[in-house]
Amino acid sequence: MTRVISGPPRFAWFKLTGYPCGGLIHTLPLRPMSRLRAFAPLLFLIAIGIAVAASGVLQQLAPNRIMAEQAGWLYAIAAHPTLAYVIFILVLTLTIATAMPGPLFVIIAGGMLFGMGRAIGLSLIGEVLGSLLLFYAARHAFGAGKRPPPRFVERVRQGYQANPVSYTLFLRFVPLFPFGGVTIALAWLRCPVWLFTVATALGGAIMLVFETAIGAGVGRSIAQGKGISPSMILEPHIWLPLVGLGLLALVPVLLQRLRSDTSAE
């Protein structure tokens, strides 16, 4: 049993325990510490991302580095394919979970090294796993507060809850929004886990078709003895995926135009 001592404000942090050897125990306020503990997983992931980005490890997957060492990469993959698949998935999972800006280069490198088909499958696994790690960390951070959120926040969440499927698919399918930023935003909006997973898998699969196609096209050009140069963009297997990404970026404009036409009628 615990009794709180009443007295001057400067003694408000002291408690008197009811144990036989009890006494005065100094305790710190729990609310700031609990909030810090809630944000610890998210901050830990972000710290890992900053450390990895600062180390320059991901520069090994830059297209020019892959081009210079492609023979060695392909030999290692052929010798240990399962290990290569696992390492690639782990690297992409890490880059997605830490919200680093490097996932696109990892995905393009996968297209260059594994080919379009295998790269899509491996990248999709890494994207879903990394997104779920970041999603759970962000949801744990945002769900720790016990005080009611401000009216504006509650209004935004209510608007999202009115059409969660449409908003979630919209955010995931449009390439204009940062992948990690969308993950954190959906956690803040309290998106259901099943909906987040399905939208991430579907939206990721569509984006990966174009992104891995770019990597596979670059790898094909390198295999044909062509170096990386500005003229490479004129190759159909390079510019067609870029056009596809551009068309996806126009999706919000088209949807807004359709909604305005519908409301005008």
N, C-alpha and C positions, 0 to 999 in steps of 0.2 A: 504494500500500500504506500502511496506517495502523497505527501502533503506539500503544498506550495507555501512558502513563507510570504506573508504579507508584510510590507514595509516600504521603505523608500525605494524609488525607481532603480537606484543603482544596485539594489540587491535582487532585482527581478529575475536575474539569471540563475539564482541559487535554488536548489531543491533540498528538502530534508527527507531522506529515505527512512523507511520503517524497519530496516533490518537491524539486528542486534548491534552490529558494529557500524551502523549507519552514521552519516555525518553530513556535512555540507559538501555538495558536489557541484562544481562549476560546469555548466553546460552552455554551449553556444547556441544561438538561434538555429532552428532546424530548417527553416524555409529556404534560405540561400543555399545551404549545403544540399538539400534535396533537389533543388533546381539544377545545381551543378552536376549532381550524380545523374540526373535525367539526361542532361546534355552530353555526358561523358562518352557514350558510344559514338555519337555523331562527331564530336570534337576529335575523338581518337581516329576515326576514318579520315577526317579532313587533314589531320596531322600526318597520317601516313601518306596521303596524296601529295602534300607539300614536300615531304621528305623524298619521296620517289621522284617527283618532278625536279627537285633541286639536284638530285644525284646524277641526272642525265642518262639514266638507264634506258628510258624509252627512246632515246635518240638512236639506239641500235636498230630500231624498227623503222627508221626513216627510209623512204623509198630509195634514196641514193645509196644508203648503207646496204640495204637489201640487194640492190643491183650489183654493188661491188663484191658482195659475198654470197651471191645467190647459189653458186655451185656448192659451197660448203653447207649452206642451209639445207638445200635439197638433199644432199648426201646424208646429213644427220637425220632428216625427217624419214628418208627411206630406210635408214638403219634402225631407227627407234620410233616408229609411227605413233604407237600408243602414248609413249612418254611425250612426244611432241604435241599431240592433241591435248593432253592434260595440262602441260605447261602453258599452251596458248589460252586455254579456257581460264586458267588461274590468273594469267596476266590481264586478260580482258575483264574478268570479274573484279580484280583489284582496281583497275582504272575506272570502271563504272561505279563501284561501291564508294570510292573516294571522291567522286565528282570531279576527276581531273579532266583537263581539256584534250587528253590524248587518245580517247577511244577510237576516233575516226582513223588515226594513223595505224593503230593496232589492227583494225578491221581491214584496212587496205592492205597491210602487210600480210594478213591471213589470206586474202585473195591472191596475192602474188605468190605465196608459198604453197598453199594447199589447193588452189583452183577454186572456181566459183561454188561448186556444189558442196564440197566438204567445208569450205570457209563459212558458208551460210549457216550450216548446222552447228558448227563449233561456236561461231560468234553468237548465235541465238541463245545457246546454253549459257555462255558467259554473260550476255546482256541480262537475261532473266535473273540469274543468280546474283549478279552485282546489284541490280536494281532492287531486288528484295532485301538485300543487306542494308542498303542505304534507306529504303522505305521504312523498314522496321526501326532503324536507329533514329530516323527523323520523327516517326510516330511516337516513339518512346519519349523523345525530347518534348514534343508539343503536347503530349497527353499528361504531363506531370503536374501541370498547374491545377489547383483546386478552385481558384477564383473564377467566376464567370467571365468569358471574354468580352471585349468591348462590343458595342452594338454593331459597329461596322463589320467587325470580324464575323459576328453571328449572322449578319445579313448576307455576307458573301457565302458563308457555308450553307445557309438555307437555300440560296439560289443554286448552288452546286447540287445540293441534295434533291432539288426538284427534278433535275435531269442529269443524274450522275453518269449514265452510260454515254450520252452524247458528248458531255464535256470531257470526259476521260479519253474517249476515242479521238476527239478533236485535238487535245493536247498532245497525245502520243503520235498521231499520224502526221502532224505538221512539222516539218524539219526546221522551222524558224526558231523553235524554242529549244534551249539547251536541255540535253537529255537528263542530266543530274538535277537541274533546276526544276524540271517538270516532276521528277520523282519526289523531291522535297515538297513541292507545292501540293501534290496529290496527297501526301501524308498529312500536310497541314489541313487540307480540306476533308480529312477523314474518309478517304476513298476506301471502299471495302477491298480486302486483300484479293479476293477472287477476281474482282473487276480489274484491279491494278495488274494482276498477273496476266490475265487474258489480253488486256489492251497493250501491255508491254510486249507480249509475244507476237501479237498481230502487227502492231506498228513497227516493232523491231524487224520482223521478217520482211516487211515491205521495204523498209529503209536499207536493210542488208542486201537485198537484191541489187540495188544500185551501187552501194558502197563497195561490196565485194566484186561487182562487175568492173569497177574502176581498177581495183587492185589486180584482178585477173587480166584485164587488158594491158596494164603496165607490165605485168609479168610476161605476157605473150610477146609484147614488143621487145622486151629485153632478150627473150629466148630467140627471137629472130635477128638478134645482133644490133638492134636499134637502141641507142642510148636515150636517157631522159632529156628531152629538149622541148621547147615551145611547140614545135611542129607535131609532137606526139598527140596534142589535143585534137588534131584533125583526123586521127584514126577513129573509125566508126565505133570500135569497142571501147573508146574513151569518151567521145563526145555524146554518144547515145545515153549512157547512164547519167552524165551531167545534165542533159536535157530533161531526163526523167526527174531528177532532183529539183530542177527548176519548176517543172510542172506541179510537183507536190507542194512547192512553196506558194503556188498560186491558189491552193485549195481554200484558204481563208477568204481571199478576195471573191472567189466564185460563190462561196457559201453566203457571204454578206450580200452579194448582188441578188442571189436567189431569195434571200429573206426580205430584202427591201422590195423586190418585185411582188412577192406574195403579200406583204403588208399593204402595198399600194392598191392591190386589187380588192 
